[in-house]
Amino acid sequence: MQILFVISEVEDIIKTGGLADVGKALPLALKDLGHEVVIIMPYYKQVAEAFDLIDVVPEQRLRVNEHHYSYHVKELDFHGIRTYLIDHPYFSEAQSPYGDTTLGSNAERFTFLSLSALSVSENISFQPDVVHCNDWHTAMTPYFMHSNYMARHEIIGDPEFFAQSQCVITLHNAAFQGVEMLNKVALLDPIDAQKVYTDNGHVNMLKTGIMYANKVCPVSPTYAKEITSVLGSHGISDVINQAPEKVTGVLNGCDYSQWDPATDPLICENYSASDTSGKLSCKLKLQQEAGLPVVKSVPVIGMICRVTRQKGFDFIMPILEQVLRHKVQIVIMGTGDETITSQLHGMRHAFPDKFAFVEAFKPQWAHSIEAGSDFFLMPSEFEPCGLNQMYSLAYGTLPIVRKVGGLADTIIDASHDNGTGFVFEDASSASLLSTIRNALLTYQESPGRIKQMINLGMRTRFTWESAALQYEAVYLK
C-alpha cells in the first residue's frame, strides 16, 4: 500500500514529546512490512537550523476565501522514507512548534498543514491508498479529503485524486482537541461551519477529524473503551459513539534499539534478563548522582514525567510524606506545573536523604532513573498508552501504575502468577499509598518474588512490528 503519514513532529527531526516517537517508529515499521510510506510535516525554525534542505518543487500557492498562502516544500531522506516538509512562515518563523501563536492561531496553522499536505501529495504524484493523520494537529485532513472543500476551492488539479483514498486518525491524547473560534481560522468559511464540528462558534478540529475519518485508532485497547464514556473521553464520546465500529485500539510499540539495558550507552553498566548483576551498579550510581545515601538495601522509586495533574500528582502529593516515612528513596525528574514543582522542591529540603527532584528533562538522567530504580511510579489520572512503563519492564524496574489506558494493557498486577508490576484502580491517594506499601513490603519480605517479576518483565516485548501489523489490518478493512 501507499501510505501518506501526516504528523506534526518526528523524532530525529524534531521532538517535543512522545508523539515524535511514533512519528519515527511507526512509518519505519510500516516500511519494513513492504509498504511505501511518505511523511509530510512542518518545516519548523528548529528543523531549518538543524538540516540544510533545498526546495524540491516550485513555490506552491493556495488561494482560499480571498486569503493567499505561498509556501515551499523541502525534502529529506529519513531512514529511506521520503519526507516532505512544509515551509511556510506559520512554521519556519515560529519560535516554538506549538507555543508561538503570533503568526496565527494554532488552529489556523495546523489546519493549513492538513490542507497543504494533501496538495503536496498530488504535486509529487503520490496517490495514497491510506492517509494516516495524528491527533488534532492533522485532524482536519479527513475533512478536506471527504468533503467537497478541495474541489470548491480548486486546491488540487484532479478532483478525483483522493477519491479512492481512505483516512485513519490515531488518537495519541484526546485531551487536546484544537478548539478555536471559527473566525480565527481563515481557511474555514460559513459553508464549512455547517459541515465541521462546531460548538458555540468554535471549531473542534479533533472531533471534525473523527467525524470524517474512515477509521479511528486510539493508542491502546483500553483507551479505546474509555473514550466511549462521558467520564473518560475528554468530551469526545458524542462523536465516538456516533460510529463505534470505526474505532480500533492499537497499542504503541517500544523502541528497544534505544531502550535496552544490554546495549544502552547511557548507563554505567549493561545488564540483561539472563544476568541482571549490572543493575545494582546502576542503582548505586543513581543514588550517588541524585545526592542520596548510597545504600543498596533501600528500594528506589523513580518517576519521569511532565509535572501535571494528568500524571497523578493529585494522588501523589497528599501521601508523599507518608511514603517517605518508610525505608525508601524517591527520585523524580520533570518540568511543568509550578505549584507542584515548588512543593516537590520543598519536599527535597524536608527529606534530603530520601527524596530528589530534578526540574529538567535530560536523556542521560532518564536512562539512569530507568536503570537505577527498583520501582517506577506512573499513577496517571489517564494515560492513552504510556511508554515509560514499557521502558521500565525492559530495565527490570517494576512499574507502580493506575489501571487506565495503556497502563492497564501492559502491566499485570503482582496478585497474578505472571505479574509484572503493582496496579491500583481507584482514583485516590489512599489506593496509591496502599499499592506503594504493598510493593515495598514485597521488596523487603519476598525478594524471590521480586526477582521473578523482574525476569517476566524483562522478557516482555511490545514491538512496533506488532503495532504495524495491527495498523495494516486496519488499513485493509
DRENVO-43703 format. One record per residue: residue in three letters; y negated, z, x negated of N, C-alpha, C in turn. Coordinates in steps of 0.001 Angstrom, whole numbers, plus 500000, padded with zeros to 6 digits. Layout:
// DRENVO-43703
ALAYZXYZXYZX
...
END
This chain:
// DRENVO-43703
MET501206500000499171500000500000500000498749500000499140
GLN497672499482499713496358499552499082495585500694499730
ILE495167501655498910494569502892499405493166503045498824
LEU492177503108499701490801503380499285490567504876499432
PHE490302505547498342490178507003498307488708507342498126
VAL488087507884499172486650508176499157486460509687499093
ILE485727510151498082485626511592497834484320511882497106
SER483855513120497162482550513449496577482635513932495126
GLU483820514312494656483941514734493258485376514577492775
VAL485520514315491480486824514083490865486852514799489519
GLU487872515620489316487990516345488047488059515363486884
ASP487483515726485768487323514924484553486138513965484656
ILE485591513802485877484353513040486033483228514014486383
ILE483407514759487462482515515874487807483291516828488700
LYS483054518112488501483786519118489267482871520290489594
THR482828520656490878482164521901491275483141522872491904
GLY484336522394492284485315523265492932486670522599493039
GLY487540523199493859488910522731493970489059521341494565
LEU488050520863495296488104519511495836488314518493494728
ALA487670518716493588487789517783492459489209517738491912
ASP489922518874491957491308518887491500492137517883492298
VAL491936517895493616492656516972494486492200515535494232
GLY490899515378493997490341514055493746490948513373492543
LYS491429514143491598492133513578490444493632513483490688
ALA494240514592491097495701514681491109496357513800492168
LEU495793513764493378496449513005494437496407511497494193
PRO495266510904493832495297509469493527496278509117492397
LEU496353509959491374497294509691490281498733509758490769
ALA499038510731491634500392510856492169500733509675493072
LEU499767509207493859499993508033494702500200506788493844
LYS499439506675492769499613505560491834501015505584491242
ASP501499506764490882502834506884490300503933506481491284
LEU503639506560492580504600506113493597504566504599493791
GLY503646503936493093503597502482493154502507501908494018
HIS501645502755494574500558502267495418499354501880494570
GLU498548500972495083497304500603494400496178501431494991
VAL495570502256494160494528503173494608493202502786493975
VAL492165502772494781490795502610494304489994503822494774
ILE489278504466493855488444505625494186486994505182494287
ILE486291505674495313484834505481495406484185506853495555
MET483152507093494757482486508395494712481028508204494291
PRO480209509256494353478806509126493938478644509074492416
TYR477586508418491982477200508387490576476101509429490380
TYR476527510677490246475579511778490110474855511722488764
LYS473747512407488698472988512515487455473870513047486327
GLN474692514051486642475563514648485631476617513662485143
VAL477064512771486019478026511739485621477361510726484711
ALA476131510341485064475384509383484246475169509911482839
GLU474962511229482732474740511829481419476030511898480606
ALA477173511929481282478457512081480590479137510750480300
PHE478838509727481114479505508437480961478459507326480884
ASP478656506420479942477764505272479799478407504098480526
LEU478069503940481812478700502928482648477721501810482970
ILE478265500619483177477426499466483485477688499005484921
ASP476735498223485453476898497676486800478019496632486791
VAL478798496619487874479907495661487944479710494619489034
VAL478771494829489918478441493831490940476922493767491031
PRO476381492669491575474917492597491723474392493751492567
GLU473099494001492445472482495066493231472804494871494710
GLN473216495949495359473581495909496764472399496353497626
ARG472296495765498814471206496132499723471765496334501127
LEU471391497445501726471714497701503121470407497879503884
ARG470382497311505077469219497495505942469715498028507279
VAL469293499241507613469754499897508830468552500554509512
ASN468326500206510754467253500842511538465907500809510813
GLU465600499645510250464348499441509512464279500221508203
HIS465362500830507818465421501519506522466173500635505529
HIS465650500559504322466254499723503297466874500610502207
TYR468091500259501821468807501016500791469270500030499724
SER468792500225498513469241499413497383470010500314496423
TYR471152499831495977471956500657495079472768499779494147
HIS473221500370493071474072499700492103475460500322492151
VAL476416499616491577477800500085491565478304500079490125
LYS478735501236489668479314501372488335480840501396488448
GLU481511501048487356482974501080487361483497501890486188
LEU484559502647486449485205503465485420486713503299485557
ASP487391503077484440488857503077484447489297504528484295
PHE489754505120485392490103506536485405491621506679485391
HIS492171506866484210493621507002484046494368505848484719
GLY493817504646484584494468503476485157494097503189486594
ILE493193503979487178492738503765488549491304503243488529
ARG491092502118489193489727501600489293488877502566490114
THR487797503017489522486918503979490186485506503410490211
TYR484941503338491413483601502783491592482654503902492009
LEU481477503912491389480522504988491605479231504420492179
ILE478784504995493295477590504531493997476347505093493302
ASP475532504185492744474333504573492001473101504373492885
HIS472701505457493530471508505469494384470743506748494066
PRO469422506750494169468666507981493876469159509207494624
TYR469763509029495806470335510161496524471262510979495624
PHE471920510293494688472884510958493820472392511041492369
SER471888509916491865471560509857490439470308510642490077
GLU469466510964491069468258511739490774468349513177491277
ALA469433513526491938469603514891492440469950515829491287
GLN469374517021491292469613517971490208471013518569490262
SER471610518605491447472986519084491587473645518299492716
PRO474968518174492711475637517321493697475327517662495148
TYR475260518954495473475081519340496861473812520166497108
GLY473270520748496076472194521720496261470795521144496329
ASP470612519866495962469276519281495904469071518362497106
THR468276518814498059468012518007499257466591517449499262
THR465938517442498097464566516930498028464523515424498262
LEU465653514737498058465704513289498218466207512876499592
GLY466522513840500422467086513580501739468073514676502085
SER468339514858503357469283515901503747470673515554503223
ASN471491516573503010472860516324502572473594515426503562
ALA473323515601504846473972514767505858473601513299505668
GLU472329513028505398471899511654505158472519511110503878
ARG472514511893502826473030511440501526474502511055501622
PHE475289511916502270476726511664502277477150510737503417
THR476324510599504443476557509531505409476375508187504720
PHE475381508113503844475166506896503055476373506622502150
LEU476939507658501555478132507465500724479262506846501547
SER479494507381502748480574506882503591480385505415503944
LEU479148505027504236478868503646504625478927502703503427
SER478289503096502336478256502214501160479643502035500556
ALA480517503048500682481880502922500159482619501773500829
LEU482423501615502132483082500530502849482477499186502460
SER481165499149502256480511497914501831481009497485500456
VAL481145498453499552481634498146498207483068497638498265
SER483884498237499129485280497818499248485367496330499570
GLU484528495861500491484533494430500802483997493625499621
ASN482967494149498980482332493419497888483280493172496723
ILE484189494127496470485146493965495372486453493358495864
SER486469492933497140487634492285497761488869493177497761
PHE488629494457497985489751495396498108489899495737499585
GLN490884495114500224491105495297501659492195496357501847
PRO491805497579502188492776498679502163493665498712503405
ASP494915499127503174495781499482504297495349500828504856
VAL494964501722503942494565503076504315493264503431503608
VAL492330503983504365491139504605503779491336506109503909
HIS491346506785502767491615508231502728490311508939502358
CYS489732509661503324488491510385503051488745511890503064
ASN487771512635502566487989514043502266486805514903502664
ASP487053515841503588486049516817504011484814516139504613
TRP483799516949504926482644516442505661481853515413504875
HIS481905515473503533481095514579502712481392513109503002
THR482627512806503352483011511410503599483552511220505016
ALA483287512190505879483890512191507217483308511127508141
MET482153510561507808481597509511508660482299508173508426
THR483115508086507395483812506839507083484623506318508267
PRO485487507138508895486249506602510030485368506172511199
TYR484235506822511390483321506383512449482812504977512161
PHE482371504739510931481867503421510583482963502357510675
MET484204502749510356485314501802510424485682501460511860
HIS485757502472512712486380502316514025485396502240515197
SER484113502139514895483126501836515931482587500445515602
ASN481644499966516373481077498640516072479841498748515179
TYR479696499872514486478498500147513688478251499048512647
MET479276498694511881479063497754510780478749496359511291
ALA479367495959512408479038494657512993477621494672513559
ARG477256495773514200475936495885514823474823495767513781
HIS475067496332512600474047496321511545474336495291510453
GLU475377494478510666475750493431509697475908494011508291
ILE476670495105508210476869495777506919477794494973506021
ILE478816494349506622479762493562505827479769492129506337
GLY480178491208505459480164489799505824481243489428506816
ASP482417490056506678483547489761507555483761490935508496
PRO483392490805509770483520491940510699484965492371510933
GLU485928491516510523487336491855510688487959492430509416
PHE487128492679508397487670493083507091488510494352507196
PHE488074495324508001488795496585508138489611496666509433
ALA489827495530510073490486495539511382491893496132511324
GLN492600495920510221493966496425510094494029497727509282
SER492892498216508833492875499435508016492951500678508903
GLN493715501645508463493800502930509147493103503988508295
CYS492740505109508911491950506107508193492571507494508305
VAL492691508149507175493173509531507086492037510399506571
ILE491849511567507167490884512529506625491625513814506275
THR491444514263505040492022515534504615490984516635504791
LEU491408517728505430490535518889505628490845519918504548
HIS489982519997503553490146520961502467489566522319502862
ASN488484522304503615487870523542504103486987523202505292
ALA487511523437506486486793523050507704485633523973508036
ALA485403524994507218484258525872507449482945525147507173
PHE483009524089506363481821523298506032481926521971506763
GLN480909521661507595481079520552508532479981519498508490
GLY478957519686507693477902518682507617477126518569508913
VAL476529519665509328475758519700510577474275519497510260
GLU473658518568510963472251518271510700471606517694511966
MET470293517892512100469562517279513211469671515758513102
LEU469938515121514223470122513667514222468930512929513631
ASN467728513418513901466546512693513426466340512822511917
LYS467185513607511251467121513698509786468161512817509109
VAL468920512091509924469919511164509377469492509756509777
ALA468748509110508884468115507833509218469128506740509516
LEU470348506880509026471370505867509258471905505887510692
LEU471576506930511443472053507042512819470883506847513779
ASP471157506156514893470111505875515873470565506357517253
PRO469746506154518281470123506638519620471460506104520126
ILE471827504891519712473145504370520114474255505211519496
ASP474098505539518214475094506379517538475178507759518181
ALA474036508263518653474003509601519255474944509703520442
GLN475240508554521078476157508557522215477618508489521775
LYS477851508211520495479220507960520018479729509012519043
VAL478835509608518250479263510629517290479300511983517996
TYR479848512969517305479882514320517891478517514966517688
THR477881515302518800476587515963518717476604517245519536
ASP475754518165519117475598519428519841474138519847519734
ASN473464519857520843472065520292520881471202519513519881
GLY471403518204519855470587517348518997471014517313517548
HIS472148517921517227472660517936515863473958517129515784
VAL474088516329514727475339515633514484476258516546513677
ASN477548516518513996478551517237513219479430516186512553
MET479269516014511252479945514942510530481460515143510508
LEU481899516371510273483340516608510193484014516347511537
LYS483431516860512616484023516640513938484029515150514295
THR482986514442513892482961512993514125484115512317513397
GLY484330512705512139485425512127511372486777512405511996
ILE486981513622512484488249513983513120488457513142514382
MET487388512910515140487486512118516367487929510685516084
TYR487423510096515007487666508669514756488800508400513769
ALA489267509394513041490360509189512090491670508934512828
ASN492557508164512184493887507941512755494802509123512506
LYS494627509773511366495419510957511038494514512002510394
VAL494814513270510662494058514396510116495041515288509371
CYS494734515576508102495672516330507261495009517581506681
PRO495138518732507349494750519993506717495639520228505493
VAL495150521035504544495819521131503243496951522156503183
SER497460522572504324498697523345504378499197523346505815
PRO500501523472506019501035523504507388500493524668508224
THR500357525855507611499833526993508372498381526778508756
TYR497587526221507860496183525924508183496101524913509329
ALA497055523981509363497097523004510448497293523696511797
LYS498061524775511812498247525544513043497005526385513349
GLU496427526974512310495279527866512514494096527142513134
ILE493886525878512779492700525179513273492850524711514718
THR494000524978515325494136524684516750493630525837517616
SER493391526999516990492948528170517756491445528362517612
VAL490837528952518597489392529192518557489036530112517396
LEU489835531140517185489514532127516153489714531581514740
GLY490672530701514560490999530274513196490508528902512812
SER489691528271513665489375526860513444487985526587512905
HIS487169527629512713485772527437512303485010526615513347
GLY485513526590514568484817525885515634485224524445515844
ILE486279523964515160486678522555515331487875522392516264
SER488357523490516860489567523403517684489365522467518878
ASP488124522315519348487912521438520501488306519997520194
VAL487896519485519021488262518103518691489696518005518191
ILE490185519027517515491579519012517050492527518943518239
ASN492255519720519263493159519791520401493027518619521368
GLN492054517761521131491968516536521923493099515565521561
ALA493557515631520309494632514733519862495488515448518823
PRO496224516488519222497005517272518256498068516456517534
GLU498486515340518136499521514517517500499009513852516211
LYS497701513822516036497138513217514814497239514145513615
VAL497529515423513841497399516435512785498733516680512076
THR498722516583510753499887516900509917499411517694508706
GLY499889518915508560499522519708507390500297519263506161
VAL499593519030505054500222518638503792499749519602502708
LEU500674520358502166500333521355501150499910520688499851
ASN498790521138499293498361520647497992499405520943496920
GLY499365520163495871500209520431494714499462521229493661
CYS500145521493492590499579522217491449499712521345490213
ASP498678521300489411498707520505488183499306521349487057
TYR500623521228486903501307522041485899501088521535484477
SER500464520375484332500120519935482971499012520804482402
GLN498174521395483301497101522282482857497467523752483015
TRP498428524034483898498759525423484205500241525672483958
ASP500568525751482683501947526026482256501889526972481064
PRO502361528213481229502246529180480129503043528778478889
ALA503980527856479049504776527426477894503990526523476958
THR502937525871477478502173524920476664500674525195476665
ASP500222526173477424498790526448477606498127526791476274
PRO497154525969475821496487526260474547495411527343474660
LEU495104527777475877494019528731476080494489530179476129
ILE495791530419475998496291531797475999496807532139474612
CYS496861533435474313497108533855472927498557533652472493
GLU499485533638473441500891533415473091501593532750474273
ASN502306531693473983503003530975475048504302531674475431
TYR504729531438476663505971532024477163506495531184478316
SER507705531472478766508323530688479829509216531591480664
ALA509814531023481722510706531799482586511923532300481826
SER512366531535480840513549531940480070513217532946478974
ASP511943533034478602511516534007477595510079534422477903
THR509942535538478613508616535993479057507968536976478084
SER508530537134476909508036538166475986506566537959475616
GLY506111536710475570504722536443475200503718536925476227
LYS504156537205477444503223537641478487502628539003478150
LEU503389539868477509502864541183477133501705541029476147
SER501832540124475196500738539881474253499484539416474987
CYS499676538569476001498540538076476794497883539224477565
LYS498694540157478044498162541312478769497328542191477840
LEU497862542498476673497140543356475736495842542691475282
LYS495888541363475115494693540619474722493646540664475835
LEU494085540516477090493163540579478222492499541948478310
GLN493282543003478161492721544353478201491653544522477126
GLN491958544015475944491007544130474828489726543349475124
GLU489860542112475585488694541271475840487854541798477006
ALA488516542460477967487811542992479128487184544352478845
GLY487410544878477662486851546171477302487569547335477956
LEU488841547150478285489647548204478908490620548785477885
PRO491088550009478097492067550589477190493304549699477084
VAL493764549472475887494927548604475668496191549451475801
VAL496751549446477016497929550258477339498903549388478115
LYS500058549102477522500970548142478149501605548670479430
SER501676550008479592502348550572480769501473550592482010
VAL500168550317481872499257550308483020499246548917483649
PRO499564548794484935499541547483485582498121546946485710
VAL497973545647485486496668544982485574496658544052486784
ILE495633544202487621495426543309488758494260542394488425
GLY494489541084488473493437540112488188492957539424489451
MET491748538894489386491188538147490521490163537163489989
ILE490271535900490412489326534849490025488929534123491296
CYS487650534131491642487254533506492912485736533466493023
ARG485277532725494023483888532857494438483737534218495118
VAL482687534922494784482482536266495346481830536100496719
THR482661535910497731482193535692499092483096536448500055
ARG482631536565501265483428537243502295484750536513502514
GLN484718535179502437485941534411502671487079534889501781
LYS486750535282500562487786535649499604488287537076499796
GLY487822537761500853488394539052501211487646540265500715
PHE486401540096500283485678541250499742485318542273500822
ASP485287541838502073485101542817503150486292543771503237
PHE487453543322502803488642544176502763488693544981501468
ILE488220544381500382488344544996499057487370546146498859
MET486090545922499161485073546888498764485266548280499376
PRO485672548407500641485833549767501195486953550583500551
ILE487908549899499886489064550633499335489155550549497818
LEU488191549863497189488294549633495751488350550937494967
GLU487506551883495341487505553160494624488832553889494804
GLN489419553818496000490719554460496222491798553823495353
VAL491767552505495226492748551816494378492597552259492928
LEU491340552384492486491087552743491090491448554191490772
ARG491739554997491771492231556353491521493686556328491051
HIS494355555195491265495744555054490844495807554662489361
LYS497014554630488847497241554172487483497192552646487502
VAL496023552077487233495826550639487373494566550212486647
GLN494506548961486283493283548334485783493047547060486591
ILE491773546750486858491428545570487648490406544743486881
VAL490648543439486817489718542507486173489366541418487182
ILE488067541307487518487591540297488470486596539383487775
MET486766538079487970485796537116487454485327536215488596
GLY484006536042488716483484535152489734481979535310489901
THR481399534395490629479973534449490965479823534250492463
GLY478671534657493009478466534451494433477480535425495048
ASP477886536044496132477042536918496940476478538068496087
GLU475157538101495956474527539094495077474732540515495584
THR474841540692496885475095542033497427476429542567496940
ILE477435541694496915478768542113496464478806542244494949
THR478213541289494232478272541356492767477577542612492241
SER476496543025492893475812544246492441476706545472492641
GLN477470545487493727478413546584493950479515546574492898
LEU479963545376492525481017545266491514480511545749490157
HIS479256545421489828478679545930488580478602547461488622
GLY478245548000489787478197549451489926479549550092489741
MET480586549448490250481942549965490092482372549908488628
ARG481901548894487929482201548763486494481640549964485722
HIS480428550388486089479820551538485415480516552847485805
ALA480996552924487041481647554147487513483057554307486960
PHE483741553171486696485125553211486211485283552303484986
PRO484598552622483897484609551712482735485978551551482092
ASP486873552513482287488207552423481699489223551770482629
LYS488771551424483837489731550881484800489293549563485448
PHE488012549265485357487521548110486104486605547255485237
ALA486837545950485272485984544994484553485567543886485505
PHE484287543543485464483777542452486290483014541480485412
VAL483427540220485427482784539157484654482072538242485642
GLU480742538322485675479980537499486621479716536135485997
ALA480722535309486065480672533968485475481935533234485902
PHE482016531960485537483302531277485602483525530586484270
LYS484536531037483544484851530491482234486323530084482234
PRO486617528798481981488013528346481988488913529167481073
GLN488417529535479885489220530339478964489612531663479617
TRP488656532300480279488925533576480951489884533387482119
ALA489740532281482843490625532027483979492078532000483531
HIS492342531325482430493714531254481916494155532614481368
SER493237533310480726493576534631480184493928535626481284
ILE493173535589482389493442536506483507494765536168484169
GLU495045534886484373496319534497484982497497534930484110
ALA497359534745482810498472535067481916498594536559481646
GLY497462537279481613497471538671481194497632539683482307
SER497514539239483558497618540173484680499075540346485120
ASP499359541505485693500671541734486304500667541283487758
PHE499509541430488423499347541030489819498065540213489950
PHE498035539338490964496835538544491222496415538761492662
LEU495146539112492880494658539520494192493996538349494927
MET494514538030496134493937536989496994494012537430498458
PRO493210538402498865493271538893500251492317538137501178
SER492391536826501180491373535981501815491303536158503327
GLU490071536070503851489901536008505306490547534735505835
PHE490300533608505151491023532366505423491167531617504109
GLU492205530832503984492482530122502738493234528842503096
PRO492515527726503267493169526491503693494417526157502884
CYS494319526234501576495509526055500736495551527124499662
GLY494582527094498753494583528006497613495382527421496467
LEU494899527604495256495602527149494061495960528299493135
ASN495122529338493110495363530417492155496684531138492389
GLN497137531205493639498437531841493863499559531002493252
MET499375529667493219500363528798492575500328528981491063
TYR499102529031490504498977529289489074499629530627488715
SER499390531632489562499919532969489293501441532964489231
LEU502069532308490184503533532225490166504013531596488860
ALA503365530518488449503766529831487220503634530726485995
TYR502660531668486042502388532527484893503080533888484995
GLY503986534039485967504702535306486096503815536443486547
THR502786536121487314501827537104487817501995537161489334
LEU502419538299489860502807538379491257501579538439492173
PRO501446537491493107500283537479493994500347538581495047
ILE499183539143495334498985540050496476498071539290497426
VAL498612538838498565497877537891499395497907538291500866
ARG496929537752501585496964537870503041497705536664503609
LYS498430536880504686499283535834505266498444534871506101
VAL497714534003505403496885532998506061497003531681505305
GLY496828530569506030496746529252505417497829528990504402
GLY497399528401503280498342528051502221498997529239501558
LEU498358530412501644498973531615501074500262531945501812
ALA500248531769503136501444532021503938502545531020503620
ASP502165529800503208503141528747502942503709528789501529
THR503116529580500647503542529541499245504082530859498711
ILE503761531979499365504173533289498852505127533966499838
ILE506272534425499322507274535126500127507184536611499811
ASP507109537433500848506900538866500657508085539528499951
ALA507773540600499230508782541337498461509872541948499332
SER509652542063500627510670542615501517511857541679501683
HIS511706540422501271512796539444501331513471539344499969
ASP514746538984499974515502538877498715514873537870497762
ASN514310536817498325513691535776497496512178535946497403
GLY511718537192497494510292537487497448509644537082496133
THR508403536574496237507650536175495043506277536835494976
GLY505993537750495927504700538416495924504646539488496994
PHE503451539978497238503245541049498211502261540546499261
VAL502696540534500519501959539871501589501611540872502690
PHE500352540805503151499960541593504329499334540660505350
GLU499321541076506605498890540185507678497611540640508355
ASP497472541910508655496303542398509392495027542216508577
ALA493977541806509247492681541636508586491983542982508495
SER492482543834507589491921545175507467492064545693506048
SER491142546569505683491213547224504375492453548101504269
ALA492829548744505375493984549635505360495253548877505009
SER495433547678505572496619546874505275496623546428503812
LEU495450546054503310495358545664501903495699546838501001
LEU495148548021501291495408549198500469496892549529500458
SER497523549476501613498954549758501698499765548772500869
THR499381547513500890500117546480500156499933546628498650
ILE498709546941498216498476547168496791499286548376496322
ARG499296549431497106500074550626496735501560550300496649
ASN502056549473497553503457549068497504503753548296496219
ALA502826547416495834503007546648494604503016547560493380
LEU502076548502493333502002549419492191503224550324492132
LEU503717550767493285504908551614493326506136550850492849
THR506251549609493282507378548777492847507327548558491337
TYR506121548369490820505942548163489373506435549370488591
GLN506109550573489080506459551795488354507929552192488538
GLU508450551987489746509769552531490050510893551498490050
SER510559550215490140511605549180490218511282548013489286
PRO511255548272487984510922547186487049511905546026487117
GLY513154546320487468514137545247487599513782544300488735
ARG513310544874489832512896544056490969511677543208490610
ILE510735543800489897509554543052489453509983541878488573
LYS510900542130487669511372541070486771512035539944487559
GLN512823540324488577513486539327489412512469538461490157
MET511434539093490713510412538355491443509621537423490516
ILE509341537906489312508643537085488330509448535834488023
ASN510749536020487822511623534890487489511653533865488618
LEU511759534354489850511754533445491005510435532685491099
GLY509329533405490903508020532768490989507812531710489927
MET508230532005488698508015531069487599508858529807487751
ARG509922529892488511510780528717488729510408527963490014
THR509403528459490721508932527784491939507937526692491548
ARG508034525547492214507135524444491906506556523830493178
PHE505243523607493147504550522898494222503907521675493574
THR504584520550493644504158519397492851503295518430493649
TRP502465517690492932501676516637493559502555515460493945
GLU503687515283493280504624514233493695505107514497495117
SER505436515760495405505872516122496750504754515881497766
ALA503527516296497412502394516088498314502159514598498559
ALA502248513797497487502011512358497621503068511706498515
LEU504302512153498413505365511625499272505090511946500741
GLN504561513155500996504214513514502375503039512675502889
TYR502050512430502030500943511569502439501437510145502677
GLU502359509681501848502934508351502036503565508238503418
ALA504287509288503831504897509302505167503831509255506253
VAL502721509996506030501605509969506994501023508558507072
TYR500813507917505930500266506563505913501174505608506701
LEU502482505733506487503427504809507116503435504969508642
LYS503135506167509114503050506363510558501863505629511160
END
